Amino acid sequence: MQKEENSYYINGLSMGDNVVLLDIYKEFLPKVKSFVMREKGSEADAEDVFNQVLMQLFARLKVRKFEIKSTFEGYLFTACKNIWRKELNKKSKMRVTNDDYTEHMDEATHSAQAVMEQEMWELYEEKFVGLSDNCKEVLRLHLQKLTGKEIMEKLGYASEVTVRQRIFKCKSSLIKSIKSDQRYRK
């Protein structure tokens, strides 16, 4: 079902099918609006982010075919989250020069960078899925900011030192897997 649903959205988007495009807006925009508004944005911000992701996805589909490993919704939402967080980060780092001129990144460069970041995220997700179940669980807990003691208790390790070693080995394995992929070298 997931693959069929992904194909429906991807094929419709690549062909510019207005019915599919309306379905995408009806189905997924409300969730993105909710997220962006919770994260200090407005409805207009959410619509801008959503449109930007759809344009990038459309442009990417025109260049080459690609397969979404998760659900279309998950892919779209993750891309929107990444772009919104980047926008928030950019706003917080914006500098104003003496003559009140604010530097803005060229829109084409911004879009290309967002596509590249999305591709890096996809590579990370693909390599993460390839880890052992134990490594995935250890890294998930570590990324959730659990302490070594909490991870030790949750997974039944003998000591916190063992947990730190396991985290190190799992991270190393993930990094090695990512760096050995030719997409990383590009």
Short mmCIF file of the C-alpha atoms (twelve columns), coordinates in Angstrom:
data_MODEL
# 
_entry.id   MODEL 
# 
loop_
_atom_site.group_PDB 
_atom_site.id 
_atom_site.type_symbol 
_atom_site.label_atom_id 
_atom_site.label_alt_id 
_atom_site.label_comp_id 
_atom_site.label_asym_id 
_atom_site.label_seq_id 
_atom_site.Cartn_x 
_atom_site.Cartn_y 
_atom_site.Cartn_z 
_atom_site.pdbx_PDB_model_num 
ATOM 1   C CA . MET A 1   0.000  0.000  0.000   1 
ATOM 2   C CA . GLN A 2   2.780  2.423  0.977   1 
ATOM 3   C CA . LYS A 3   4.584  1.900  -2.320  1 
ATOM 4   C CA . GLU A 4   1.349  2.388  -4.281  1 
ATOM 5   C CA . GLU A 5   0.526  5.548  -2.348  1 
ATOM 6   C CA . ASN A 6   4.059  6.880  -2.896  1 
ATOM 7   C CA . SER A 7   3.769  6.141  -6.639  1 
ATOM 8   C CA . TYR A 8   0.407  7.935  -6.825  1 
ATOM 9   C CA . TYR A 9   1.860  11.126 -5.360  1 
ATOM 10  C CA . ILE A 10  5.254  10.986 -7.087  1 
ATOM 11  C CA . ASN A 11  3.867  10.161 -10.536 1 
ATOM 12  C CA . GLY A 12  1.097  12.738 -10.214 1 
ATOM 13  C CA . LEU A 13  3.522  15.414 -9.068  1 
ATOM 14  C CA . SER A 14  6.053  14.666 -11.805 1 
ATOM 15  C CA . MET A 15  3.290  14.877 -14.436 1 
ATOM 16  C CA . GLY A 16  1.830  18.072 -12.955 1 
ATOM 17  C CA . ASP A 17  -1.534 16.399 -12.294 1 
ATOM 18  C CA . ASN A 18  -3.727 19.054 -10.623 1 
ATOM 19  C CA . VAL A 19  -5.957 16.455 -8.940  1 
ATOM 20  C CA . VAL A 20  -2.946 14.841 -7.267  1 
ATOM 21  C CA . LEU A 21  -1.562 18.251 -6.345  1 
ATOM 22  C CA . LEU A 22  -4.881 19.172 -4.675  1 
ATOM 23  C CA . ASP A 23  -4.839 15.831 -2.834  1 
ATOM 24  C CA . ILE A 24  -1.328 16.579 -1.578  1 
ATOM 25  C CA . TYR A 25  -2.398 20.012 -0.319  1 
ATOM 26  C CA . LYS A 26  -5.574 18.691 1.363   1 
ATOM 27  C CA . GLU A 27  -3.854 15.708 2.910   1 
ATOM 28  C CA . PHE A 28  -0.513 17.092 4.105   1 
ATOM 29  C CA . LEU A 29  -0.573 20.900 4.368   1 
ATOM 30  C CA . PRO A 30  -2.602 20.960 7.639   1 
ATOM 31  C CA . LYS A 31  0.052  18.910 9.452   1 
ATOM 32  C CA . VAL A 32  2.818  21.183 8.166   1 
ATOM 33  C CA . LYS A 33  0.832  24.289 9.186   1 
ATOM 34  C CA . SER A 34  0.372  22.867 12.656  1 
ATOM 35  C CA . PHE A 35  4.082  22.158 13.004  1 
ATOM 36  C CA . VAL A 36  5.271  25.537 11.682  1 
ATOM 37  C CA . MET A 37  2.796  27.463 13.854  1 
ATOM 38  C CA . ARG A 38  3.953  25.506 16.932  1 
ATOM 39  C CA . GLU A 39  7.517  26.425 15.977  1 
ATOM 40  C CA . LYS A 40  7.108  30.241 15.940  1 
ATOM 41  C CA . GLY A 41  5.801  30.566 12.397  1 
ATOM 42  C CA . SER A 42  2.626  31.725 10.720  1 
ATOM 43  C CA . GLU A 43  0.210  30.096 8.306   1 
ATOM 44  C CA . ALA A 44  1.881  32.017 5.483   1 
ATOM 45  C CA . ASP A 45  5.286  30.681 6.569   1 
ATOM 46  C CA . ALA A 46  3.915  27.146 6.513   1 
ATOM 47  C CA . GLU A 47  2.471  27.607 3.039   1 
ATOM 48  C CA . ASP A 48  5.777  29.043 1.797   1 
ATOM 49  C CA . VAL A 49  7.724  26.100 3.208   1 
ATOM 50  C CA . PHE A 50  5.235  23.593 1.812   1 
ATOM 51  C CA . ASN A 51  5.344  25.208 -1.640  1 
ATOM 52  C CA . GLN A 52  9.126  25.337 -1.567  1 
ATOM 53  C CA . VAL A 53  9.348  21.612 -0.779  1 
ATOM 54  C CA . LEU A 54  6.882  20.755 -3.538  1 
ATOM 55  C CA . MET A 55  8.837  22.866 -6.038  1 
ATOM 56  C CA . GLN A 56  12.096 21.199 -5.021  1 
ATOM 57  C CA . LEU A 57  10.523 17.766 -5.254  1 
ATOM 58  C CA . PHE A 58  9.086  18.614 -8.675  1 
ATOM 59  C CA . ALA A 59  12.478 19.908 -9.881  1 
ATOM 60  C CA . ARG A 60  14.199 16.830 -8.529  1 
ATOM 61  C CA . LEU A 61  11.738 14.528 -10.267 1 
ATOM 62  C CA . LYS A 62  12.435 16.311 -13.544 1 
ATOM 63  C CA . VAL A 63  16.173 15.668 -13.185 1 
ATOM 64  C CA . ARG A 64  15.983 11.993 -12.187 1 
ATOM 65  C CA . LYS A 65  13.702 9.322  -10.809 1 
ATOM 66  C CA . PHE A 66  14.090 8.471  -7.180  1 
ATOM 67  C CA . GLU A 67  12.361 6.256  -4.682  1 
ATOM 68  C CA . ILE A 68  11.061 7.315  -1.304  1 
ATOM 69  C CA . LYS A 69  11.980 4.661  1.258   1 
ATOM 70  C CA . SER A 70  9.444  5.822  3.843   1 
ATOM 71  C CA . THR A 71  5.947  7.129  3.204   1 
ATOM 72  C CA . PHE A 72  5.382  10.125 0.952   1 
ATOM 73  C CA . GLU A 73  3.879  11.915 3.948   1 
ATOM 74  C CA . GLY A 74  6.955  11.181 6.073   1 
ATOM 75  C CA . TYR A 75  9.279  12.343 3.335   1 
ATOM 76  C CA . LEU A 76  7.311  15.531 2.690   1 
ATOM 77  C CA . PHE A 77  6.920  16.363 6.373   1 
ATOM 78  C CA . THR A 78  10.608 15.752 7.126   1 
ATOM 79  C CA . ALA A 79  11.621 17.988 4.212   1 
ATOM 80  C CA . CYS A 80  9.267  20.725 5.466   1 
ATOM 81  C CA . LYS A 81  10.623 20.419 9.017   1 
ATOM 82  C CA . ASN A 82  14.201 20.645 7.774   1 
ATOM 83  C CA . ILE A 83  13.490 23.735 5.692   1 
ATOM 84  C CA . TRP A 84  11.532 25.449 8.470   1 
ATOM 85  C CA . ARG A 85  14.271 24.795 11.028  1 
ATOM 86  C CA . LYS A 86  16.808 26.130 8.576   1 
ATOM 87  C CA . GLU A 87  14.659 29.256 8.087   1 
ATOM 88  C CA . LEU A 88  14.457 29.776 11.847  1 
ATOM 89  C CA . ASN A 89  18.190 29.334 12.137  1 
ATOM 90  C CA . LYS A 90  18.804 31.760 9.269   1 
ATOM 91  C CA . LYS A 91  16.512 34.372 10.847  1 
ATOM 92  C CA . SER A 92  18.317 34.122 14.171  1 
ATOM 93  C CA . LYS A 93  21.710 34.594 12.450  1 
ATOM 94  C CA . MET A 94  20.701 37.405 10.075  1 
ATOM 95  C CA . ARG A 95  23.107 40.346 10.231  1 
ATOM 96  C CA . VAL A 96  22.279 43.925 9.429   1 
ATOM 97  C CA . THR A 97  25.095 46.107 8.130   1 
ATOM 98  C CA . ASN A 98  25.532 49.782 8.938   1 
ATOM 99  C CA . ASP A 99  23.316 50.870 6.068   1 
ATOM 100 C CA . ASP A 100 20.517 48.503 7.187   1 
ATOM 101 C CA . TYR A 101 21.107 46.242 4.189   1 
ATOM 102 C CA . THR A 102 20.219 42.652 5.011   1 
ATOM 103 C CA . GLU A 103 22.005 40.005 3.023   1 
ATOM 104 C CA . HIS A 104 19.753 37.293 1.627   1 
ATOM 105 C CA . MET A 105 20.833 34.056 0.070   1 
ATOM 106 C CA . ASP A 106 20.078 33.781 -3.621  1 
ATOM 107 C CA . GLU A 107 16.846 31.761 -4.014  1 
ATOM 108 C CA . ALA A 108 18.348 29.321 -6.521  1 
ATOM 109 C CA . THR A 109 21.297 28.661 -4.225  1 
ATOM 110 C CA . HIS A 110 18.938 28.221 -1.294  1 
ATOM 111 C CA . SER A 111 16.825 25.699 -3.202  1 
ATOM 112 C CA . ALA A 112 19.865 23.759 -4.394  1 
ATOM 113 C CA . GLN A 113 21.223 23.648 -0.859  1 
ATOM 114 C CA . ALA A 114 17.881 22.423 0.503   1 
ATOM 115 C CA . VAL A 115 17.794 19.625 -2.088  1 
ATOM 116 C CA . MET A 116 21.342 18.642 -1.167  1 
ATOM 117 C CA . GLU A 117 20.481 18.606 2.538   1 
ATOM 118 C CA . GLN A 118 17.442 16.449 1.837   1 
ATOM 119 C CA . GLU A 119 19.591 14.009 -0.135  1 
ATOM 120 C CA . MET A 120 22.083 13.857 2.755   1 
ATOM 121 C CA . TRP A 121 19.214 13.172 5.154   1 
ATOM 122 C CA . GLU A 122 17.975 10.360 2.907   1 
ATOM 123 C CA . LEU A 123 21.470 8.836  2.806   1 
ATOM 124 C CA . TYR A 124 21.657 9.012  6.605   1 
ATOM 125 C CA . GLU A 125 18.225 7.360  6.975   1 
ATOM 126 C CA . GLU A 126 19.142 4.606  4.506   1 
ATOM 127 C CA . LYS A 127 22.394 3.805  6.321   1 
ATOM 128 C CA . PHE A 128 20.721 4.032  9.739   1 
ATOM 129 C CA . VAL A 129 18.154 1.418  8.673   1 
ATOM 130 C CA . GLY A 130 21.051 -0.871 7.709   1 
ATOM 131 C CA . LEU A 131 22.443 -0.932 11.249  1 
ATOM 132 C CA . SER A 132 21.758 -3.805 13.624  1 
ATOM 133 C CA . ASP A 133 18.589 -3.497 15.696  1 
ATOM 134 C CA . ASN A 134 20.698 -3.037 18.816  1 
ATOM 135 C CA . CYS A 135 22.711 -0.195 17.255  1 
ATOM 136 C CA . LYS A 136 19.546 1.532  16.048  1 
ATOM 137 C CA . GLU A 137 18.049 1.355  19.533  1 
ATOM 138 C CA . VAL A 138 21.234 2.552  21.263  1 
ATOM 139 C CA . LEU A 139 21.563 5.510  18.901  1 
ATOM 140 C CA . ARG A 140 17.856 6.396  19.124  1 
ATOM 141 C CA . LEU A 141 18.069 6.526  22.917  1 
ATOM 142 C CA . HIS A 142 21.320 8.490  22.748  1 
ATOM 143 C CA . LEU A 143 19.754 11.005 20.334  1 
ATOM 144 C CA . GLN A 144 16.812 11.350 22.724  1 
ATOM 145 C CA . LYS A 145 19.401 12.620 25.244  1 
ATOM 146 C CA . LEU A 146 19.013 9.698  27.658  1 
ATOM 147 C CA . THR A 147 21.929 9.355  30.039  1 
ATOM 148 C CA . GLY A 148 24.321 6.418  29.892  1 
ATOM 149 C CA . LYS A 149 22.761 5.076  33.076  1 
ATOM 150 C CA . GLU A 150 19.239 5.283  31.619  1 
ATOM 151 C CA . ILE A 151 20.343 3.483  28.454  1 
ATOM 152 C CA . MET A 152 22.155 0.872  30.564  1 
ATOM 153 C CA . GLU A 153 19.011 0.168  32.577  1 
ATOM 154 C CA . LYS A 154 16.692 0.227  29.586  1 
ATOM 155 C CA . LEU A 155 18.787 -2.146 27.457  1 
ATOM 156 C CA . GLY A 156 20.296 -4.265 30.252  1 
ATOM 157 C CA . TYR A 157 23.963 -3.391 29.733  1 
ATOM 158 C CA . ALA A 158 26.445 -4.221 32.498  1 
ATOM 159 C CA . SER A 159 27.842 -0.699 32.906  1 
ATOM 160 C CA . GLU A 160 27.775 2.848  31.619  1 
ATOM 161 C CA . VAL A 161 31.239 2.272  30.130  1 
ATOM 162 C CA . THR A 162 29.744 -0.522 28.013  1 
ATOM 163 C CA . VAL A 163 27.003 1.872  26.876  1 
ATOM 164 C CA . ARG A 164 29.574 4.546  25.887  1 
ATOM 165 C CA . GLN A 165 31.594 1.931  23.979  1 
ATOM 166 C CA . ARG A 166 28.483 0.686  22.198  1 
ATOM 167 C CA . ILE A 167 27.439 4.228  21.254  1 
ATOM 168 C CA . PHE A 168 30.932 4.870  19.896  1 
ATOM 169 C CA . LYS A 169 30.983 1.626  17.879  1 
ATOM 170 C CA . CYS A 170 27.499 2.224  16.469  1 
ATOM 171 C CA . LYS A 171 28.285 5.833  15.510  1 
ATOM 172 C CA . SER A 172 31.547 4.704  13.923  1 
ATOM 173 C CA . SER A 173 29.776 2.004  11.958  1 
ATOM 174 C CA . LEU A 174 27.146 4.484  10.735  1 
ATOM 175 C CA . ILE A 175 29.770 7.069  9.745   1 
ATOM 176 C CA . LYS A 176 31.876 4.453  7.944   1 
ATOM 177 C CA . SER A 177 28.810 3.226  6.051   1 
ATOM 178 C CA . ILE A 178 27.854 6.762  5.009   1 
ATOM 179 C CA . LYS A 179 31.386 7.752  3.984   1 
ATOM 180 C CA . SER A 180 31.843 4.596  1.913   1 
ATOM 181 C CA . ASP A 181 28.788 5.436  -0.208  1 
ATOM 182 C CA . GLN A 182 29.671 7.200  -3.462  1 
ATOM 183 C CA . ARG A 183 26.767 9.634  -2.949  1 
ATOM 184 C CA . TYR A 184 28.613 10.981 0.108   1 
ATOM 185 C CA . ARG A 185 31.739 11.643 -1.936  1 
ATOM 186 C CA . LYS A 186 29.716 13.679 -4.446  1 
# 
